């Protein structure tokens, strides 16, 4: 289309966020907008739609509309390669009535809506609910079992009562930790789009977190050390959330890297005059058993655990690193993980430094 009207028509199509394709009576593409070409890079005007979009349901819908048996047909299609994508489509006739007579003029418009992200989110939601239910069901079943025992066979057994009540208290605390982490994750996700703007001294915050973790480190016989600049390291952040990040990573290092005997926290910063987005970094290193490479990409997934039994024994909920990831996303930061079996693990938090003209 080279006329002014044709150019304007193409501009209108390109302005639409969903893929739109025009087809003639031969099922040849006569026009396609940018969204369609982005979804199918091989889509070319002048070639049959079947060369690019191979979907039996779409072909059947086109046949029905072109023959005049239907003026509008809806359906869905799934593209498997190069990655799986899901679309819902609507095939509409451009003729006022009956079958298509002209073979070369635009006859049908295909409008598609990408469902890939919504299906992914729905799958995540279903998995999340299933995992949360499973994590709560186990301690709850344990509590109910002990309550029934205390009401029955152990009604008059003082020694058993003390033993069972201790276990019940631990199971109750486990459920409380899980609920607290679920609420924390929900709060962080809800505010993830709002970048914090208030300045705070990250070095002081890390020092406070290290002090809070010292009793746990001493209990586990782990030497916890901190190294960093004596001057303030200013970042824009939410104090409670960043404290949660440092505490989570340090607690994990102490608990899971306990066999290494020491955990090192190191803060570094770099401020260059011509780089307003200079960064600071916190490294949390342990010398424990380390983590195999295949687990590293999934560590920040909800409820993912390298060793389920070890995690539960140490009181883990499987949500700590997911919370860390979302907090860092909100702060426009990054989490890096380096580990090798037998050589320990290093978790690196990178945050942009605060500058006087900082804006959200």
N, C-alpha and C positions, 0 to 999 in steps of 0.2 A: 504494500500500500504506500504510494508515494504522494497522494493528494494531502491537502491540509486536513481534510476530514479524516483521512486514514491515519495520519500521524497523531491527530488528537485522540482517535479511537485507541491507538496503541498505547498512548500515554495513560489513558484511563485504565486500560487493562494492567499496565505495569504498576499503577498505583495501588492495585488490589493486593492484599497480603497473602491471599490463598491462590494456588495454581488455577489458571483458567486456560482452556485450550479450545480453539474453534476447529471444527472438522467439516469437510465437504461431503458430498454424496458418495465418494469413493473411500471414505474413512481416511482421507489424507489431511494432514495438519495444514491449515491455512493461516493460523496465527496462534501465538502463545505468549503469555506474559512472563515477566522476569521470574516470578515465583515458580512457574512451571519449569522453566529452563534450569533453575537452581535445583529443583527436585529431581529433574531428569536432564542432566547436561547434554545427553545425546539427542534430545528432542530437536527436530529440524523441520522448518516449514517446507512443505513440498514432499514429505515422505509419509508413508502410512503410519498411523498412530501405533499399530501393532509392532512396528520395528523397535519402538522404545518402551511402551507400556504393555507388557504382556500379562493380561488379566482376563480370563474367560468371562467373568461376570460383567466386566466393562464392555467387552466385545458383544455379548448378548444384549446388553442395554442399548448399545449403538444400533444394532440390527432392528430392535423393536421400535426405536424412535425413527430411524430412517425409513422403515416400512410404513409408518403411519399408524401402527397399532397402539402406540403410546406416545403422548407428547412429553412426558416427564418420567424418568426412571431413576430411583435411588438405589445405591448399593455400597459395597465396601470392597477394598482390595488391599493386598499386602505385598509389598516389594521385599524380596528376600536378600537381594544383593545390590550394592556391596555390603550394606547393613540393612537390617530389617526395619521397614517403615510401614505404618498403617495409615490408610486414608479412607474417608468416606467420600463418595462421589454423587453428583447429580447430573444426569444427562438430559438436556432440554432441547426441544425442537425449535428452530428459528422460523419454520414455515407456519402459516396460519392454520392449515388443515391438510390432512391426507399425507401420502408418501412424498418423499423428496423427488422433485422432477429434475432440477439442475444437478449435474454431476460434479461441477467444479466450483460452484458458489458456496460460501459458508452455509452449512445446513444445521449444524448441531453445536451447542456449546457444552463443554464438560467443565464443571466447577468441582474442585476437590478441596477437602479440608484435612490437614495433617493431624492425625490422632496419635502420633508416635509418643509425644511428650506426655499427653494426658494418660495414655495407657501405661507408660512407664511409671508415672506418679501413682496411678491406681495400684499397680503391682507392688510398688514400694509400700503403699499404705496397707495393703492386705498382708504383706510380709511383716510389717512393723506390728500390726495388731496381733498377728499370730505369734510372733516372737515374744511380745510383751505378755500376752496371755500365758504362754508356756513358762516364761520366767517367773510369773506370779503364781502359777498353778502349783509348781513344785514345793515352794516353802509353805503355801497354804495347805496343801495336802498333808505335809508333815505336821503342821500345827493341829489340824483336825484329828489326825491319827493319835497324837499324844494326848489331846483333850479327851478323846474317847477312852484311851487307856487309863488316864487319871480318874475318869468317872467310873471305870469298871475294875479290871484286875489290879490296878495299882492304887485303888482308893485308899487303902490303909498302909501302903508301903512308903514310909517316910523317905528312905534312901532313894527309891526310884523317883519319887516326886521331885526331890531336889535336882536329880540328874536330868529329868525330863523338862523341868521348868527352865533350866539353863539352856538346853537345846531350843526350846520354844522361844526364849528371849532372842537368841541368835537368829532364828528364822524370821522373827518379827522385825528385827533390825535389818535383815537382808531385804525384806519387802519394803521397808521404809526407805532404804537407800535407793532401791529401784524406782520407787514412786518419785522420790526427790530428783533423781536423774532424768526421769521422763518429763517432769514439770520443767526442769532447767532447760532441757533440749527444746521443748515446745516454746518457752519464752525466748530463747535465743533465735530460733527460726522465725518467730513472728517479728522480731526487730532486726533481722539480718540486713534488711535494705537500708537501715538508718545508721549511717557511719558516725561513730562518736567523734566529738570535736574538742572536748575538754582536755587540756594538757595535764599529764601526770609524769612523775619521775619513775620510770620503769625499773631503774637500778634499785631504788628504795623498795619498790614493790617486790622484786625478786628476793631481796634481802629478808623482807618480812616473811615471805613464803618459806624460805630456807629455815628461818627460825621456828616456824610452825611445824616443819617436818622433822626437826632435830629429835624430838622424843621418839618418833616412829623409827628413825634411823638408829638411835641408840638401842631401842628395843630389839631391832633386827641385827645389831652389831655391824652396822654399815657406817663407814666414815663419809659424812656429807660435807663437801667443801664448796665454797663459792669464790669466784674470781671475777673481777670486773673493775671498771673505772671508778675512781673516787668521786668524780664530778657527776652531776645529774645527767641522766639519759632520758630526755623528754620525748614522749610519744603522745598522740591523741588517742585516748582510750577510756573505757569504762573500768574503773578500778576493780570492782567485784568480779567482773568477767575475766579480766587478765590475771587476777589473783587465782581464779579457778583454773586457768590454763596452766600456770606455773605449778600449782599444788598438784593437779592431776598428773602432770608429766613427772614431777619429782616423786610423788607417791608410787607411781608405776615403776620408776627406776629403782626405788628402794625395795619394793616388794618382789618384783620379777628379776631384778639383778642382784638380789641379796647375796648369792654365792660369790660374786666378785669382790665383796667386801668394801667397795667404795663407789660413791656417786659424785660426779663433778658437775657443777653448774658454772658456766662461763658466759659472761655478757660482754659483747663487743659492740662498738658503734662507730659509724663513719659519717661525718657531716662535711660535705664539700660545698663551698659557697655557690657554685654554679649548678648544683644538683639539689633542688629543694625536696626531692623525694628520696634523699639518702636514708639508709636503713640502719637498724640495730638488730642484733641477733642474740638469742639465748640458746645455748647448747646444753642439753641435759644428757650426760653420758654415764652409762653403767658398764660394768665389766662382767656381767652375768653370762648366761648360756647363749644369748643372741637369738635371732629370729631368722628362719629360713627365707630365702628370697621370694618364694611363691606366696608367702603370707603378706609381704609388705604392702602391695597395692590395696589390700582389703582391710587393713588395720583400722581405718576410720569409718568403716561401715557399722551401722547399728547392730549390736549384739554379736559382732564377729569376734571370736576368740581363737588364739593360736592353740591354747590348751584349756579346754573347758573346765576340767576338774581343778587345775591350778588356779584359774581365775576365780572360781567360786570359793575355793579354800581361802583365798586372800581377800574375799569380800567384794570382788569385782562384779559390776553389773553388765559389762559389755558395751556401755554407752560413753565411757570417759573420753575416748579419743574422738568420737563423733561430736561430742560437745565442744572439745578443743577445736576441731576443724571448723565448726559453724561460728564459734566466737572469733576465730582468726579471719574467717570470710567477712564478718561484719566489720572488722578492723582493717580490712584490705591487706591482711598479712598472709603468711604462708607457713605451712608445716612441712618440713622435710624429715625423712626417716632413713637412717643408714644403719645397717646391721649385718652381721655375719656370724653364723653359728660358731660358738666357742670364743668369740671375740667381743661380745657385748653389743650394745645398741646406743645410738646417738639420735636424739630427737631435737631438731633445730626449728626454733620459732623465729620468723623474720617479720619485723614490723617497720612501717615507715616512721621516720622521726617527725616530731612536731615542729612546725615552723610558724612564725608569728602571723603570716598571712594565710594560714591553713584554712581551707574551706571544705565543707562536706562534699 
